[in-house]
């Protein structure tokens, strides 16, 4: 198992189907065959990152070349 975000293998199991990446501090939670990804904030709250990872917008190549930042800025 690797982190979906940083591909680190430094993953800790925090629940029956929950994992935590020590490298980038995201939580991955499996619900059925669905994976939920959360950012864990310093105060312990979590915010969903699902829209970052599971966006299903088709890629539309454009005439002008656009630099794509793959590291999530
Ligand atoms: Zn990670």
PDB file of the backbone (N, CA, C, O) and the ligand in Angstrom, with CONECT records:
HET     ZN  A 101       1
ATOM      1  N   UNK A   1       0.848  -1.195   0.000  1.00  0.00           N
ATOM      2  CA  UNK A   1       0.000   0.000   0.000  1.00  0.00           C
ATOM      3  C   UNK A   1       0.879   1.239   0.000  1.00  0.00           C
ATOM      4  O   UNK A   1       1.827   1.347   0.777  1.00  0.00           O
ATOM      5  N   UNK A   2       0.552   2.161  -0.874  1.00  0.00           N
ATOM      6  CA  UNK A   2       1.295   3.413  -0.969  1.00  0.00           C
ATOM      7  C   UNK A   2       0.342   4.574  -0.798  1.00  0.00           C
ATOM      8  O   UNK A   2      -0.860   4.450  -1.035  1.00  0.00           O
ATOM      9  N   UNK A   3       0.891   5.706  -0.382  1.00  0.00           N
ATOM     10  CA  UNK A   3       0.090   6.912  -0.272  1.00  0.00           C
ATOM     11  C   UNK A   3      -0.373   7.349  -1.653  1.00  0.00           C
ATOM     12  O   UNK A   3       0.402   7.374  -2.610  1.00  0.00           O
ATOM     13  N   UNK A   4      -1.649   7.691  -1.736  1.00  0.00           N
ATOM     14  CA  UNK A   4      -2.205   8.106  -3.025  1.00  0.00           C
ATOM     15  C   UNK A   4      -1.675   9.474  -3.428  1.00  0.00           C
ATOM     16  O   UNK A   4      -1.711   9.845  -4.601  1.00  0.00           O
ATOM     17  N   UNK A   5      -1.187  10.215  -2.447  1.00  0.00           N
ATOM     18  CA  UNK A   5      -0.734  11.576  -2.704  1.00  0.00           C
ATOM     19  C   UNK A   5       0.766  11.640  -2.999  1.00  0.00           C
ATOM     20  O   UNK A   5       1.175  12.152  -4.041  1.00  0.00           O
ATOM     21  N   UNK A   6       1.570  11.130  -2.095  1.00  0.00           N
ATOM     22  CA  UNK A   6       3.019  11.275  -2.236  1.00  0.00           C
ATOM     23  C   UNK A   6       3.713   9.957  -2.553  1.00  0.00           C
ATOM     24  O   UNK A   6       4.926   9.923  -2.757  1.00  0.00           O
ATOM     25  N   UNK A   7       2.942   8.869  -2.595  1.00  0.00           N
ATOM     26  CA  UNK A   7       3.458   7.550  -2.932  1.00  0.00           C
ATOM     27  C   UNK A   7       4.476   7.037  -1.929  1.00  0.00           C
ATOM     28  O   UNK A   7       5.272   6.145  -2.223  1.00  0.00           O
ATOM     29  N   UNK A   8       4.434   7.611  -0.759  1.00  0.00           N
ATOM     30  CA  UNK A   8       5.277   7.095   0.306  1.00  0.00           C
ATOM     31  C   UNK A   8       4.713   5.771   0.809  1.00  0.00           C
ATOM     32  O   UNK A   8       3.503   5.545   0.769  1.00  0.00           O
ATOM     33  N   UNK A   9       5.596   4.901   1.280  1.00  0.00           N
ATOM     34  CA  UNK A   9       5.105   3.650   1.876  1.00  0.00           C
ATOM     35  C   UNK A   9       5.060   3.768   3.386  1.00  0.00           C
ATOM     36  O   UNK A   9       4.836   2.784   4.092  1.00  0.00           O
ATOM     37  N   UNK A  10       5.273   4.974   3.872  1.00  0.00           N
ATOM     38  CA  UNK A  10       5.270   5.217   5.309  1.00  0.00           C
ATOM     39  C   UNK A  10       3.836   5.420   5.783  1.00  0.00           C
ATOM     40  O   UNK A  10       3.447   6.514   6.192  1.00  0.00           O
ATOM     41  N   UNK A  11       3.070   4.352   5.720  1.00  0.00           N
ATOM     42  CA  UNK A  11       1.643   4.419   5.989  1.00  0.00           C
ATOM     43  C   UNK A  11       1.328   3.729   7.308  1.00  0.00           C
ATOM     44  O   UNK A  11       1.754   2.598   7.543  1.00  0.00           O
ATOM     45  N   UNK A  12       0.593   4.403   8.155  1.00  0.00           N
ATOM     46  CA  UNK A  12       0.180   3.802   9.409  1.00  0.00           C
ATOM     47  C   UNK A  12      -1.284   3.437   9.369  1.00  0.00           C
ATOM     48  O   UNK A  12      -2.101   4.150   8.785  1.00  0.00           O
ATOM     49  N   UNK A  13      -1.616   2.304  10.006  1.00  0.00           N
ATOM     50  CA  UNK A  13      -3.009   1.903  10.061  1.00  0.00           C
ATOM     51  C   UNK A  13      -3.635   2.503  11.314  1.00  0.00           C
ATOM     52  O   UNK A  13      -3.159   2.273  12.425  1.00  0.00           O
ATOM     53  N   UNK A  14      -4.701   3.271  11.130  1.00  0.00           N
ATOM     54  CA  UNK A  14      -5.302   3.947  12.278  1.00  0.00           C
ATOM     55  C   UNK A  14      -6.703   3.432  12.559  1.00  0.00           C
ATOM     56  O   UNK A  14      -7.342   3.857  13.521  1.00  0.00           O
ATOM     57  N   UNK A  15      -7.178   2.533  11.737  1.00  0.00           N
ATOM     58  CA  UNK A  15      -8.510   1.981  11.950  1.00  0.00           C
ATOM     59  C   UNK A  15      -8.665   0.757  11.080  1.00  0.00           C
ATOM     60  O   UNK A  15      -7.767   0.414  10.312  1.00  0.00           O
ATOM     61  N   UNK A  16      -9.826   0.086  11.199  1.00  0.00           N
ATOM     62  CA  UNK A  16     -10.051  -1.144  10.431  1.00  0.00           C
ATOM     63  C   UNK A  16      -9.810  -0.942   8.937  1.00  0.00           C
ATOM     64  O   UNK A  16      -9.237  -1.805   8.271  1.00  0.00           O
ATOM     65  N   UNK A  17     -10.246   0.185   8.424  1.00  0.00           N
ATOM     66  CA  UNK A  17     -10.040   0.448   7.001  1.00  0.00           C
ATOM     67  C   UNK A  17      -9.536   1.874   6.795  1.00  0.00           C
ATOM     68  O   UNK A  17      -9.849   2.532   5.803  1.00  0.00           O
ATOM     69  N   UNK A  18      -8.758   2.319   7.750  1.00  0.00           N
ATOM     70  CA  UNK A  18      -8.253   3.684   7.699  1.00  0.00           C
ATOM     71  C   UNK A  18      -6.745   3.694   7.805  1.00  0.00           C
ATOM     72  O   UNK A  18      -6.159   2.970   8.610  1.00  0.00           O
ATOM     73  N   UNK A  19      -6.130   4.512   6.994  1.00  0.00           N
ATOM     74  CA  UNK A  19      -4.679   4.589   6.957  1.00  0.00           C
ATOM     75  C   UNK A  19      -4.248   6.046   6.981  1.00  0.00           C
ATOM     76  O   UNK A  19      -4.962   6.941   6.531  1.00  0.00           O
ATOM     77  N   UNK A  20      -3.068   6.247   7.516  1.00  0.00           N
ATOM     78  CA  UNK A  20      -2.561   7.604   7.650  1.00  0.00           C
ATOM     79  C   UNK A  20      -1.159   7.659   7.074  1.00  0.00           C
ATOM     80  O   UNK A  20      -0.315   6.818   7.384  1.00  0.00           O
ATOM     81  N   UNK A  21      -0.916   8.661   6.227  1.00  0.00           N
ATOM     82  CA  UNK A  21       0.413   8.831   5.656  1.00  0.00           C
ATOM     83  C   UNK A  21       1.220   9.769   6.542  1.00  0.00           C
ATOM     84  O   UNK A  21       0.854  10.928   6.733  1.00  0.00           O
ATOM     85  N   UNK A  22       2.315   9.257   7.077  1.00  0.00           N
ATOM     86  CA  UNK A  22       3.142  10.067   7.962  1.00  0.00           C
ATOM     87  C   UNK A  22       3.953  11.098   7.181  1.00  0.00           C
ATOM     88  O   UNK A  22       4.450  12.073   7.744  1.00  0.00           O
ATOM     89  N   UNK A  23       4.074  10.873   5.913  1.00  0.00           N
ATOM     90  CA  UNK A  23       4.895  11.768   5.103  1.00  0.00           C
ATOM     91  C   UNK A  23       4.166  13.056   4.761  1.00  0.00           C
ATOM     92  O   UNK A  23       4.724  14.144   4.904  1.00  0.00           O
ATOM     93  N   UNK A  24       2.915  12.939   4.306  1.00  0.00           N
ATOM     94  CA  UNK A  24       2.203  14.150   3.907  1.00  0.00           C
ATOM     95  C   UNK A  24       0.960  14.379   4.756  1.00  0.00           C
ATOM     96  O   UNK A  24       0.176  15.289   4.484  1.00  0.00           O
ATOM     97  N   UNK A  25       0.779  13.546   5.795  1.00  0.00           N
ATOM     98  CA  UNK A  25      -0.297  13.761   6.773  1.00  0.00           C
ATOM     99  C   UNK A  25      -1.682  13.770   6.146  1.00  0.00           C
ATOM    100  O   UNK A  25      -2.495  14.647   6.440  1.00  0.00           O
ATOM    101  N   UNK A  26      -1.950  12.807   5.293  1.00  0.00           N
ATOM    102  CA  UNK A  26      -3.319  12.641   4.828  1.00  0.00           C
ATOM    103  C   UNK A  26      -3.845  11.311   5.328  1.00  0.00           C
ATOM    104  O   UNK A  26      -3.104  10.364   5.587  1.00  0.00           O
ATOM    105  N   UNK A  27      -5.150  11.290   5.449  1.00  0.00           N
ATOM    106  CA  UNK A  27      -5.814  10.082   5.910  1.00  0.00           C
ATOM    107  C   UNK A  27      -6.547   9.461   4.734  1.00  0.00           C
ATOM    108  O   UNK A  27      -7.226  10.152   3.974  1.00  0.00           O
ATOM    109  N   UNK A  28      -6.401   8.131   4.592  1.00  0.00           N
ATOM    110  CA  UNK A  28      -7.109   7.418   3.541  1.00  0.00           C
ATOM    111  C   UNK A  28      -8.065   6.445   4.197  1.00  0.00           C
ATOM    112  O   UNK A  28      -7.669   5.632   5.033  1.00  0.00           O
ATOM    113  N   UNK A  29      -9.322   6.536   3.813  1.00  0.00           N
ATOM    114  CA  UNK A  29     -10.349   5.745   4.459  1.00  0.00           C
ATOM    115  C   UNK A  29     -11.136   4.998   3.393  1.00  0.00           C
ATOM    116  O   UNK A  29     -11.676   5.602   2.466  1.00  0.00           O
ATOM    117  N   UNK A  30     -11.193   3.693   3.534  1.00  0.00           N
ATOM    118  CA  UNK A  30     -11.902   2.881   2.560  1.00  0.00           C
ATOM    119  C   UNK A  30     -13.326   2.640   3.017  1.00  0.00           C
ATOM    120  O   UNK A  30     -13.568   2.202   4.142  1.00  0.00           O
ATOM    121  N   UNK A  31     -14.263   2.931   2.129  1.00  0.00           N
ATOM    122  CA  UNK A  31     -15.669   2.663   2.400  1.00  0.00           C
ATOM    123  C   UNK A  31     -16.181   1.822   1.239  1.00  0.00           C
ATOM    124  O   UNK A  31     -16.486   2.338   0.164  1.00  0.00           O
ATOM    125  N   UNK A  32     -16.269   0.521   1.474  1.00  0.00           N
ATOM    126  CA  UNK A  32     -16.616  -0.365   0.378  1.00  0.00           C
ATOM    127  C   UNK A  32     -15.486  -0.360  -0.630  1.00  0.00           C
ATOM    128  O   UNK A  32     -14.333  -0.592  -0.267  1.00  0.00           O
ATOM    129  N   UNK A  33     -15.792  -0.104  -1.874  1.00  0.00           N
ATOM    130  CA  UNK A  33     -14.729  -0.039  -2.871  1.00  0.00           C
ATOM    131  C   UNK A  33     -14.335   1.406  -3.153  1.00  0.00           C
ATOM    132  O   UNK A  33     -13.641   1.699  -4.127  1.00  0.00           O
ATOM    133  N   UNK A  34     -14.787   2.293  -2.289  1.00  0.00           N
ATOM    134  CA  UNK A  34     -14.532   3.715  -2.477  1.00  0.00           C
ATOM    135  C   UNK A  34     -13.458   4.171  -1.491  1.00  0.00           C
ATOM    136  O   UNK A  34     -13.421   3.745  -0.337  1.00  0.00           O
ATOM    137  N   UNK A  35     -12.606   5.034  -1.974  1.00  0.00           N
ATOM    138  CA  UNK A  35     -11.548   5.555  -1.122  1.00  0.00           C
ATOM    139  C   UNK A  35     -11.784   7.040  -0.862  1.00  0.00           C
ATOM    140  O   UNK A  35     -11.927   7.836  -1.790  1.00  0.00           O
ATOM    141  N   UNK A  36     -11.822   7.388   0.405  1.00  0.00           N
ATOM    142  CA  UNK A  36     -11.939   8.792   0.772  1.00  0.00           C
ATOM    143  C   UNK A  36     -10.577   9.280   1.257  1.00  0.00           C
ATOM    144  O   UNK A  36      -9.869   8.578   1.980  1.00  0.00           O
ATOM    145  N   UNK A  37     -10.233  10.470   0.854  1.00  0.00           N
ATOM    146  CA  UNK A  37      -8.942  11.037   1.249  1.00  0.00           C
ATOM    147  C   UNK A  37      -9.185  12.334   2.001  1.00  0.00           C
ATOM    148  O   UNK A  37      -9.962  13.184   1.564  1.00  0.00           O
ATOM    149  N   UNK A  38      -8.519  12.475   3.125  1.00  0.00           N
ATOM    150  CA  UNK A  38      -8.686  13.671   3.940  1.00  0.00           C
ATOM    151  C   UNK A  38      -7.330  14.268   4.277  1.00  0.00           C
ATOM    152  O   UNK A  38      -6.340  13.557   4.457  1.00  0.00           O
ATOM    153  N   UNK A  39      -7.312  15.567   4.357  1.00  0.00           N
ATOM    154  CA  UNK A  39      -6.164  16.268   4.906  1.00  0.00           C
ATOM    155  C   UNK A  39      -6.406  16.471   6.386  1.00  0.00           C
ATOM    156  O   UNK A  39      -7.448  16.989   6.789  1.00  0.00           O
ATOM    157  N   UNK A  40      -5.449  16.064   7.190  1.00  0.00           N
ATOM    158  CA  UNK A  40      -5.589  16.260   8.623  1.00  0.00           C
ATOM    159  C   UNK A  40      -4.884  17.556   9.009  1.00  0.00           C
ATOM    160  O   UNK A  40      -3.681  17.719   8.804  1.00  0.00           O
ATOM    161  N   UNK A  41      -5.663  18.462   9.569  1.00  0.00           N
ATOM    162  CA  UNK A  41      -5.109  19.763   9.931  1.00  0.00           C
ATOM    163  C   UNK A  41      -4.400  19.680  11.269  1.00  0.00           C
ATOM    164  O   UNK A  41      -4.522  18.697  12.000  1.00  0.00           O
ATOM    165  N   UNK A  42      -3.666  20.720  11.570  1.00  0.00           N
ATOM    166  CA  UNK A  42      -2.890  20.738  12.808  1.00  0.00           C
ATOM    167  C   UNK A  42      -3.785  20.636  14.037  1.00  0.00           C
ATOM    168  O   UNK A  42      -3.379  20.080  15.058  1.00  0.00           O
ATOM    169  N   UNK A  43      -4.989  21.168  13.945  1.00  0.00           N
ATOM    170  CA  UNK A  43      -5.897  21.132  15.095  1.00  0.00           C
ATOM    171  C   UNK A  43      -6.707  19.836  15.156  1.00  0.00           C
ATOM    172  O   UNK A  43      -7.579  19.685  16.012  1.00  0.00           O
ATOM    173  N   UNK A  44      -6.421  18.915  14.260  1.00  0.00           N
ATOM    174  CA  UNK A  44      -7.084  17.628  14.305  1.00  0.00           C
ATOM    175  C   UNK A  44      -8.308  17.525  13.417  1.00  0.00           C
ATOM    176  O   UNK A  44      -8.866  16.441  13.248  1.00  0.00           O
ATOM    177  N   UNK A  45      -8.727  18.638  12.852  1.00  0.00           N
ATOM    178  CA  UNK A  45      -9.874  18.573  11.960  1.00  0.00           C
ATOM    179  C   UNK A  45      -9.428  18.022  10.606  1.00  0.00           C
ATOM    180  O   UNK A  45      -8.247  18.062  10.261  1.00  0.00           O
ATOM    181  N   UNK A  46     -10.381  17.518   9.863  1.00  0.00           N
ATOM    182  CA  UNK A  46     -10.043  16.957   8.571  1.00  0.00           C
ATOM    183  C   UNK A  46     -10.842  17.651   7.479  1.00  0.00           C
ATOM    184  O   UNK A  46     -11.986  18.056   7.689  1.00  0.00           O
ATOM    185  N   UNK A  47     -10.227  17.783   6.320  1.00  0.00           N
ATOM    186  CA  UNK A  47     -10.953  18.306   5.176  1.00  0.00           C
ATOM    187  C   UNK A  47     -10.763  17.340   4.016  1.00  0.00           C
ATOM    188  O   UNK A  47      -9.676  16.806   3.798  1.00  0.00           O
ATOM    189  N   UNK A  48     -11.832  17.131   3.287  1.00  0.00           N
ATOM    190  CA  UNK A  48     -11.817  16.141   2.223  1.00  0.00           C
ATOM    191  C   UNK A  48     -10.941  16.583   1.061  1.00  0.00           C
ATOM    192  O   UNK A  48     -10.964  17.741   0.642  1.00  0.00           O
ATOM    193  N   UNK A  49     -10.174  15.635   0.555  1.00  0.00           N
ATOM    194  CA  UNK A  49      -9.366  15.905  -0.639  1.00  0.00           C
ATOM    195  C   UNK A  49      -9.887  15.130  -1.833  1.00  0.00           C
ATOM    196  O   UNK A  49      -9.227  15.035  -2.868  1.00  0.00           O
ATOM    197  N   UNK A  50     -11.073  14.580  -1.675  1.00  0.00           N
ATOM    198  CA  UNK A  50     -11.591  13.718  -2.734  1.00  0.00           C
ATOM    199  C   UNK A  50     -11.635  14.414  -4.084  1.00  0.00           C
ATOM    200  O   UNK A  50     -11.359  13.805  -5.117  1.00  0.00           O
ATOM    201  N   UNK A  51     -11.984  15.698  -4.067  1.00  0.00           N
ATOM    202  CA  UNK A  51     -12.113  16.380  -5.356  1.00  0.00           C
ATOM    203  C   UNK A  51     -10.762  16.598  -6.015  1.00  0.00           C
ATOM    204  O   UNK A  51     -10.687  16.850  -7.218  1.00  0.00           O
ATOM    205  N   UNK A  52      -9.693  16.502  -5.231  1.00  0.00           N
ATOM    206  CA  UNK A  52      -8.364  16.612  -5.816  1.00  0.00           C
ATOM    207  C   UNK A  52      -7.962  15.344  -6.545  1.00  0.00           C
ATOM    208  O   UNK A  52      -7.300  15.381  -7.582  1.00  0.00           O
ATOM    209  N   UNK A  53      -8.382  14.215  -5.973  1.00  0.00           N
ATOM    210  CA  UNK A  53      -7.902  12.939  -6.493  1.00  0.00           C
ATOM    211  C   UNK A  53      -8.873  12.267  -7.444  1.00  0.00           C
ATOM    212  O   UNK A  53      -8.467  11.489  -8.308  1.00  0.00           O
ATOM    213  N   UNK A  54     -10.142  12.562  -7.290  1.00  0.00           N
ATOM    214  CA  UNK A  54     -11.130  11.783  -8.032  1.00  0.00           C
ATOM    215  C   UNK A  54     -11.951  12.627  -8.989  1.00  0.00           C
ATOM    216  O   UNK A  54     -13.068  12.268  -9.361  1.00  0.00           O
ATOM    217  N   UNK A  55     -11.381  13.743  -9.373  1.00  0.00           N
ATOM    218  CA  UNK A  55     -12.051  14.570 -10.349  1.00  0.00           C
ATOM    219  C   UNK A  55     -12.142  13.811 -11.665  1.00  0.00           C
ATOM    220  O   UNK A  55     -11.166  13.202 -12.104  1.00  0.00           O
ATOM    221  N   UNK A  56     -13.275  13.844 -12.274  1.00  0.00           N
ATOM    222  CA  UNK A  56     -13.439  13.070 -13.499  1.00  0.00           C
ATOM    223  C   UNK A  56     -13.634  13.955 -14.713  1.00  0.00           C
ATOM    224  O   UNK A  56     -14.285  13.582 -15.688  1.00  0.00           O
ATOM    225  N   UNK A  57     -13.054  15.131 -14.624  1.00  0.00           N
ATOM    226  CA  UNK A  57     -13.117  16.000 -15.792  1.00  0.00           C
ATOM    227  C   UNK A  57     -12.192  15.460 -16.879  1.00  0.00           C
ATOM    228  O   UNK A  57     -11.029  15.146 -16.624  1.00  0.00           O
ATOM    229  N   UNK A  58     -12.722  15.360 -18.081  1.00  0.00           N
ATOM    230  CA  UNK A  58     -11.850  14.911 -19.163  1.00  0.00           C
ATOM    231  C   UNK A  58     -10.791  15.963 -19.467  1.00  0.00           C
ATOM    232  O   UNK A  58     -11.061  17.163 -19.428  1.00  0.00           O
ATOM    233  N   UNK A  59      -9.601  15.502 -19.766  1.00  0.00           N
ATOM    234  CA  UNK A  59      -8.540  16.435 -20.098  1.00  0.00           C
ATOM    235  C   UNK A  59      -8.791  17.004 -21.482  1.00  0.00           C
ATOM    236  O   UNK A  59      -9.043  16.279 -22.443  1.00  0.00           O
ATOM    237  N   UNK A  60      -8.715  18.302 -21.551  1.00  0.00           N
ATOM    238  CA  UNK A  60      -8.946  18.938 -22.837  1.00  0.00           C
ATOM    239  C   UNK A  60      -7.695  19.677 -23.278  1.00  0.00           C
ATOM    240  O   UNK A  60      -7.386  20.760 -22.783  1.00  0.00           O
ATOM    241  N   UNK A  61      -6.996  19.084 -24.198  1.00  0.00           N
ATOM    242  CA  UNK A  61      -5.774  19.737 -24.692  1.00  0.00           C
ATOM    243  C   UNK A  61      -6.110  21.064 -25.348  1.00  0.00           C
ATOM    244  O   UNK A  61      -7.101  21.191 -26.067  1.00  0.00           O
ATOM    245  N   UNK A  62      -5.273  22.035 -25.086  1.00  0.00           N
ATOM    246  CA  UNK A  62      -5.525  23.348 -25.661  1.00  0.00           C
ATOM    247  C   UNK A  62      -4.396  23.720 -26.596  1.00  0.00           C
ATOM    248  O   UNK A  62      -3.332  23.100 -26.602  1.00  0.00           O
ATOM    249  N   UNK A  63      -4.649  24.731 -27.374  1.00  0.00           N
ATOM    250  CA  UNK A  63      -3.655  25.105 -28.378  1.00  0.00           C
ATOM    251  C   UNK A  63      -2.395  25.649 -27.723  1.00  0.00           C
ATOM    252  O   UNK A  63      -1.277  25.304 -28.108  1.00  0.00           O
ATOM    253  N   UNK A  64      -2.594  26.503 -26.731  1.00  0.00           N
ATOM    254  CA  UNK A  64      -1.427  27.017 -26.035  1.00  0.00           C
ATOM    255  C   UNK A  64      -1.008  26.030 -24.959  1.00  0.00           C
ATOM    256  O   UNK A  64      -1.842  25.393 -24.315  1.00  0.00           O
ATOM    257  N   UNK A  65       0.282  25.919 -24.782  1.00  0.00           N
ATOM    258  CA  UNK A  65       0.757  24.941 -23.822  1.00  0.00           C
ATOM    259  C   UNK A  65       0.632  25.491 -22.413  1.00  0.00           C
ATOM    260  O   UNK A  65       1.068  26.605 -22.123  1.00  0.00           O
ATOM    261  N   UNK A  66       0.038  24.705 -21.556  1.00  0.00           N
ATOM    262  CA  UNK A  66      -0.156  25.133 -20.179  1.00  0.00           C
ATOM    263  C   UNK A  66       0.721  24.277 -19.272  1.00  0.00           C
ATOM    264  O   UNK A  66       0.745  23.051 -19.380  1.00  0.00           O
ATOM    265  N   UNK A  67       1.418  24.932 -18.402  1.00  0.00           N
ATOM    266  CA  UNK A  67       2.254  24.194 -17.469  1.00  0.00           C
ATOM    267  C   UNK A  67       1.365  23.566 -16.410  1.00  0.00           C
ATOM    268  O   UNK A  67       0.527  24.232 -15.803  1.00  0.00           O
ATOM    269  N   UNK A  68       1.560  22.297 -16.204  1.00  0.00           N
ATOM    270  CA  UNK A  68       0.754  21.599 -15.208  1.00  0.00           C
ATOM    271  C   UNK A  68       1.614  21.315 -13.990  1.00  0.00           C
ATOM    272  O   UNK A  68       2.677  20.701 -14.075  1.00  0.00           O
ATOM    273  N   UNK A  69       1.123  21.779 -12.866  1.00  0.00           N
ATOM    274  CA  UNK A  69       1.861  21.548 -11.634  1.00  0.00           C
ATOM    275  C   UNK A  69       1.360  20.261 -11.000  1.00  0.00           C
ATOM    276  O   UNK A  69       0.270  20.224 -10.429  1.00  0.00           O
ATOM    277  N   UNK A  70       2.143  19.230 -11.101  1.00  0.00           N
ATOM    278  CA  UNK A  70       1.677  17.920 -10.642  1.00  0.00           C
ATOM    279  C   UNK A  70       1.936  17.705  -9.161  1.00  0.00           C
ATOM    280  O   UNK A  70       1.477  16.719  -8.584  1.00  0.00           O
ATOM    281  N   UNK A  71       2.666  18.620  -8.545  1.00  0.00           N
ATOM    282  CA  UNK A  71       2.967  18.390  -7.131  1.00  0.00           C
ATOM    283  C   UNK A  71       1.894  18.962  -6.222  1.00  0.00           C
ATOM    284  O   UNK A  71       2.069  18.989  -5.004  1.00  0.00           O
ATOM    285  N   UNK A  72       0.788  19.418  -6.793  1.00  0.00           N
ATOM    286  CA  UNK A  72      -0.294  19.947  -5.982  1.00  0.00           C
ATOM    287  C   UNK A  72       0.087  21.257  -5.312  1.00  0.00           C
ATOM    288  O   UNK A  72      -0.333  21.514  -4.183  1.00  0.00           O
ATOM    289  N   UNK A  73       0.825  22.037  -5.938  1.00  0.00           N
ATOM    290  CA  UNK A  73       1.345  23.365  -5.586  1.00  0.00           C
ATOM    291  C   UNK A  73       2.004  23.489  -4.260  1.00  0.00           C
ATOM    292  O   UNK A  73       2.463  24.573  -3.898  1.00  0.00           O
TER     293      UNK A  73
HETATM  294 ZN    ZN A 101       1.534  10.784   1.595  1.00  0.00          ZN
END
